C-alpha cells in the first residue's frame, strides 16, 4: 500500500500534536491544521484553519483520512460557556466534517467516554449513549450526525501524561508537603498517548484498506479501573516513592459512584 496521507485537525492540541509525530514516525505522510500563523511560515506541513471562522478548507485536498482532534475539551468550561462550546464543538465541527466528507476524505472523530453517564463500568461500543454533561452531549450530537461509510468514531477514556493538570497539581502538593484529598466514589481508567497512537494507526490502516465496518464506533480504555484515591496511591508510590502517604480519602464526594471506563473495541 502507498504511503497514507493523513490530516490532523487540531494539530496543536495535546493529542493532536502527539499523533502528528507518532503517525509520521510510523510511515504516514502527515499534515496538520493550526490557528498559529507562525507555524505555517515555518513549515509547509501546517495548514491554517480556525473553527471560529468559516472553516475554509480550499487548501485541503487529496488526503486519505482526517483525524479530528479540535474542539473545547474542558468539561467545566463547556458547562459554564454552553453557547460558545456548542458553536465550536457541535455547529462548526459538523460543518467542517461535512466539507471533508464531501471531498471524499475519510474522517476519524475522537470522542469521549462522557457520551455515557458513568453509572456502570466498562461501557461497550454498542451501549446506548446517555450523556449527563454538556461536553458529553456535544460529542454525542456529532457522533449521531453522520451515517456515512467514510466516518468513524474513536471514544477515549482519560488520557494521562505528566503534563495533565491533575498530575501537575499532585506534584505541586508533594513539593509543598500538602495532603491530597481524593474521592473513593469517582473512578478512573486512564490510557497513555502511546496507546492512543497505536489505536489511531490501526484504525487508519483498516479504514483506508476498506476493511472496517461502515459507521464503526471504536473504544479505547484502560484495562482496569480504580478510584481516584487508590489510583493516586499507586501512581505516587511508583513515581514519587513514598509520597503516596500524602493521599487521604475525601468525605466530600462519598455517595453515588461515578465510573469512567470503556471496554476496548478496536479493529482486528
C-alpha positions in Angstrom: 0.0 0.0 0.0 1.2 3.5 -0.8 2.1 6.0 2.0 -1.1 7.2 3.8 -1.7 10.9 3.6 -3.2 12.0 7.0 -4.5 15.3 8.2 -4.7 16.1 11.9 -7.5 18.6 12.6 -6.2 20.5 15.6 -2.6 19.6 15.4 -1.7 21.9 18.4 -3.8 20.0 20.9 -2.1 17.6 23.2 -3.4 14.5 21.4 -3.2 16.2 18.0 0.5 17.1 18.3 1.4 13.7 19.6 -0.5 12.0 16.7 1.3 14.3 14.2 4.7 13.0 15.3 3.6 9.4 16.1 2.0 8.8 12.7 4.8 10.5 10.8 7.4 8.3 12.6 5.4 5.2 11.6 5.3 5.9 7.9 2.4 8.2 7.2 2.6 11.5 5.3 1.2 13.8 8.0 -0.1 17.4 7.8 -1.9 19.4 10.5 -4.3 22.3 10.8 -3.5 25.1 13.2 -4.6 28.6 14.2 -1.0 29.6 14.8 0.1 31.5 11.7 3.8 31.4 12.7 3.8 27.7 12.3 2.5 28.0 8.7 5.5 30.2 7.8 7.9 27.7 9.5 6.6 24.5 7.8 4.6 23.5 4.8 3.2 20.7 6.9 0.8 23.1 8.6 -2.5 24.5 7.1 -4.3 27.4 8.6 -7.8 26.6 9.9 -10.0 28.3 12.5 -13.2 26.7 13.6 -14.5 30.1 14.8 -14.3 31.5 11.3 -15.8 30.0 8.2 -13.8 26.7 8.3 -12.4 27.3 4.8 -10.8 24.1 3.5 -10.0 25.1 -0.1 -6.3 24.3 0.6 -7.2 20.8 2.0 -7.3 18.1 -0.7 -6.0 14.7 -1.7 -5.9 13.3 1.9 -6.8 9.7 2.7 -8.1 10.5 6.1 -8.5 13.3 8.6 -8.2 12.7 12.4 -10.5 15.2 14.2 -8.8 16.4 17.4 -10.0 20.0 17.5 -12.5 21.5 20.0 -13.0 22.6 23.6 -12.4 19.7 26.0 -12.8 21.2 29.4 -16.0 19.8 30.9 -16.4 22.6 33.4 -15.7 25.3 30.7 -18.4 23.7 28.5 -20.9 23.8 31.3 -20.2 27.4 32.0 -20.0 28.5 28.4 -22.6 26.5 26.6 -23.2 28.9 23.7 -19.6 29.2 22.8 -18.7 25.5 23.3 -21.8 24.4 21.3 -20.8 26.7 18.5 -17.3 25.1 18.3 -17.9 21.5 19.4 -21.1 21.0 17.5 -22.1 23.5 14.8 -18.7 24.3 13.3 -17.4 20.8 13.9 -20.3 19.2 12.0 -19.9 21.8 9.2 -16.2 21.0 8.8 -16.7 17.2 8.9 -19.3 17.6 6.1 -16.9 19.5 4.0 -14.2 16.9 4.5 -16.6 14.1 3.6 -17.8 15.9 0.5 -14.2 15.9 -0.6 -14.1 12.2 -0.2 -11.8 12.4 2.8 -12.4 9.8 5.5 -12.9 11.2 9.0 -11.9 9.7 12.3 -13.6 11.7 15.0 -12.1 11.5 18.5 -14.9 11.3 21.1 -15.1 10.5 24.8 -16.4 8.2 27.5 -18.5 11.2 28.5 -21.1 10.2 26.0 -22.2 7.8 28.8 -23.5 8.9 32.3 -20.9 6.8 34.3 -23.4 4.7 36.2 -21.6 1.5 35.3 -18.1 0.2 34.4 -16.7 -0.7 31.0 -19.3 0.5 28.6 -19.5 -1.4 25.3 -19.3 0.3 21.9 -22.9 -1.0 21.3 -24.4 0.6 24.5 -26.8 3.4 24.1 -25.4 6.8 24.8 -26.6 8.6 27.9 -24.6 11.9 28.4 -25.2 13.9 31.6 -22.8 16.7 30.8 -22.8 19.4 28.1 -19.5 18.2 26.8 -20.8 14.6 26.6 -23.9 15.8 24.8 -21.9 17.7 22.3 -19.8 14.6 21.4 -23.0 12.6 21.2 -24.6 15.0 18.8 -21.6 14.9 16.4 -21.4 11.1 16.5 -25.1 10.9 15.6 -24.9 13.4 12.8 -23.3 11.1 10.3 -24.3 7.8 8.8 -21.5 7.6 6.3 -19.1 4.8 5.3 -16.3 7.4 5.5 -17.0 8.5 9.1 -15.8 6.6 12.2 -15.6 7.5 15.9 -13.0 6.6 18.5 -14.1 7.1 22.1 -11.3 7.5 24.6 -11.1 7.4 28.4 -9.0 9.9 30.2 -5.6 10.4 28.6 -3.0 10.9 31.3 0.5 12.4 30.9 3.0 14.1 33.2 1.6 17.4 31.9 -2.0 16.6 32.8 -3.5 19.2 35.2 -4.3 16.6 37.8 -0.8 15.2 37.8 0.7 18.7 37.9 -1.4 19.5 40.9 -0.4 16.4 42.7 3.3 17.2 42.0 2.8 20.7 43.4 1.2 19.3 46.6 4.2 16.9 47.0 6.7 19.7 46.7 4.8 21.7 49.4 4.2 18.6 51.5 0.4 19.1 51.4 -2.2 16.4 51.8 -4.0 15.3 48.7 -7.7 14.6 49.4 -9.3 12.4 46.8 -12.6 10.5 46.3 -13.3 6.8 46.6 -16.5 7.3 44.7 -15.1 8.7 41.5 -13.3 6.1 39.3 -10.6 6.4 36.6 -9.4 4.1 33.8 -6.6 6.1 32.2 -4.8 5.5 28.9 -1.4 6.8 27.6 -0.7 8.8 24.4 1.2 5.8 23.0 -1.9 3.7 23.3 -3.9 6.4 21.5 -1.3 6.4 18.8 -1.4 2.7 18.3 -5.2 2.6 18.2 -5.4 5.5 15.7 -2.8 3.9 13.4 -4.7 0.6 13.5 -8.0 2.3 12.6 -6.4 4.4 9.8 -4.9 1.2 8.3 -8.3 -0.6 8.3 -10.3 2.4 7.1 -8.1 3.2 4.2 -7.9 -0.5 3.2 -11.7 -0.6 3.3 -11.8 -3.4 5.8 -13.7 -1.6 8.5 -17.4 -1.7 9.0 -19.4 1.3 7.9 -20.0 3.8 10.6 -17.9 2.0 13.0 -17.6 3.1 16.6 -14.4 2.1 18.4 -13.5 2.2 22.1 -10.1 2.6 23.8 -9.9 2.4 27.6 -7.6 1.2 30.3 -7.5 -2.4 31.3 -8.5 -1.7 34.9 -10.5 0.9 36.8 -9.5 2.4 40.2 -11.0 5.1 42.4 -9.1 8.4 42.3 -7.9 7.7 45.8 -6.4 4.3 45.0 -5.1 5.3 41.6 -3.3 8.3 43.2 -1.8 6.0 45.9 -0.4 3.7 43.2 0.7 6.4 40.9 2.6 8.5 43.5 4.2 5.4 45.0 5.5 4.4 41.6 6.6 7.9 40.5 7.5 9.6 43.8 8.4 6.7 46.0 6.9 7.3 49.4 4.7 10.3 48.5 1.6 8.1 48.5 1.4 8.6 52.3 0.2 12.2 51.5 -3.1 10.8 49.9 -6.2 11.0 52.0 -9.8 9.9 51.5 -12.1 12.8 51.0 -15.6 12.6 52.6 -16.8 15.4 50.2 -17.6 13.1 47.3 -18.8 10.0 49.1 -22.1 8.6 47.9 -23.0 7.9 44.3 -20.2 6.2 42.3 -19.1 7.6 39.0 -17.3 5.4 36.6 -15.2 6.4 33.6 -14.2 3.1 31.9 -14.8 1.7 28.4 -14.5 -1.8 27.1 -11.8 -1.5 24.4 -13.1 -2.4 20.9 -10.7 -1.9 18.0 -10.5 -3.4 14.5 -8.6 -6.6 14.4 
